[in-house]
Amino acid sequence: MSKIEALASISDCFLEYLSNLEVELMNKNEDYKAMFRDNFDLQEENEKVRKIFESTNPKGLDENDCEILIHILDNLLSMKFIEQQNLFLQGSVQTISLLKQVGLINYTNEEKVNNILKNMMKDI
């Protein structure tokens, strides 16, 4: 396998991982799910705003359309932040698990590490 093929394979795996994360958040994170539904409903109700996401040349937005668009974009930004938090925490958990497996985290520190992780997960 060439370096380019290996890189493409890693990229595909990461995109699949992100897709799975989005599905997991839709199932487990009520805030994320509510923002997704809110965006969907707003776009369904407002054809002009929906066309912004479907077209490169939207026209005729009034003040209300702009407010809706700002709301949708704010939701999208918040959703990305939630995704990034989860990605970071899942990576942290996997790293700690690996460090335990190779013996770099001993059992004396394990309870402390587990408490830190539990506290981090509460914030999400």
C-alpha positions in Angstrom: 0.0 0.0 0.0 1.4 3.4 -1.0 1.6 6.3 1.4 -1.2 8.1 -0.5 -3.4 5.0 -0.3 -2.6 4.7 3.5 -3.4 8.4 4.0 -6.7 8.1 2.1 -7.6 5.0 4.2 -6.9 6.9 7.4 -9.0 9.8 6.1 -11.9 7.5 5.3 -11.7 5.9 8.7 -11.7 9.4 10.4 -14.8 10.5 8.3 -16.6 7.3 9.3 -15.6 7.9 12.9 -17.1 11.4 12.7 -20.2 10.2 11.1 -20.6 7.6 13.9 -20.0 10.3 16.4 -22.8 12.4 14.9 -25.2 9.5 15.1 -24.2 8.8 18.7 -24.7 12.4 19.7 -28.2 12.4 18.0 -29.1 9.4 20.2 -27.5 10.5 23.5 -27.1 14.3 23.6 -30.5 16.0 24.0 -29.0 19.5 23.3 -27.4 18.3 20.1 -30.6 16.6 19.0 -32.7 19.7 19.8 -30.4 22.0 17.7 -30.5 19.5 14.8 -34.3 19.4 14.9 -34.5 23.1 15.3 -32.3 23.7 12.2 -34.3 21.1 10.2 -37.6 22.7 11.1 -36.5 26.2 10.4 -35.2 25.3 7.0 -38.4 23.4 6.2 -40.5 26.4 7.2 -38.4 29.0 5.4 -37.7 28.3 1.7 -35.5 31.4 1.2 -33.2 30.3 4.1 -33.2 26.7 2.9 -32.1 27.8 -0.5 -28.9 29.4 1.1 -27.8 25.9 2.0 -28.8 24.5 -1.4 -27.6 27.2 -3.7 -24.6 29.5 -4.2 -26.7 32.5 -5.2 -29.5 33.1 -2.7 -31.7 36.2 -3.2 -34.3 38.2 -1.5 -33.7 37.7 2.2 -35.6 40.0 4.5 -34.8 40.8 8.1 -36.7 37.8 9.5 -34.9 35.4 7.1 -31.6 36.8 8.2 -32.5 36.3 11.9 -33.4 32.7 11.1 -30.2 32.2 9.2 -28.2 33.5 12.1 -30.0 31.2 14.5 -29.3 28.2 12.3 -25.6 29.1 11.9 -25.4 29.6 15.7 -26.9 26.1 16.2 -24.4 24.6 13.7 -21.5 26.2 15.5 -22.7 24.9 18.8 -23.2 21.4 17.4 -19.6 21.4 16.0 -18.4 22.5 19.5 -20.2 19.6 21.1 -18.7 17.2 18.4 -15.2 18.6 19.2 -15.7 18.1 22.9 -16.8 14.5 22.5 -14.0 13.8 20.0 -11.4 15.2 22.5 -12.9 13.3 25.4 -13.1 10.0 23.5 -9.5 10.4 22.4 -8.5 11.1 26.0 -10.3 8.0 27.2 -8.6 5.9 24.5 -5.2 7.4 25.3 -5.6 6.6 29.0 -6.7 3.1 28.2 -3.6 2.6 26.0 -1.4 4.0 28.7 -2.9 1.6 31.2 -2.3 -1.3 28.8 1.4 -0.5 28.4 1.8 0.0 32.1 2.5 3.8 32.1 -0.5 4.4 34.4 -0.3 2.3 37.5 -3.3 1.3 39.7 -2.4 3.9 42.3 -3.2 6.6 39.8 -6.1 4.8 38.2 -8.8 6.0 40.6 -7.6 9.6 40.3 -7.7 9.3 36.4 -11.2 7.7 36.5 -12.5 10.5 38.7 -11.0 13.2 36.3 -12.6 11.5 33.3 -16.0 11.2 35.1 -15.9 14.9 35.9 -15.0 15.7 32.3 -17.9 13.6 31.0 -20.4 15.4 33.2 -19.7 18.6 31.4 -20.9 17.2 28.1 
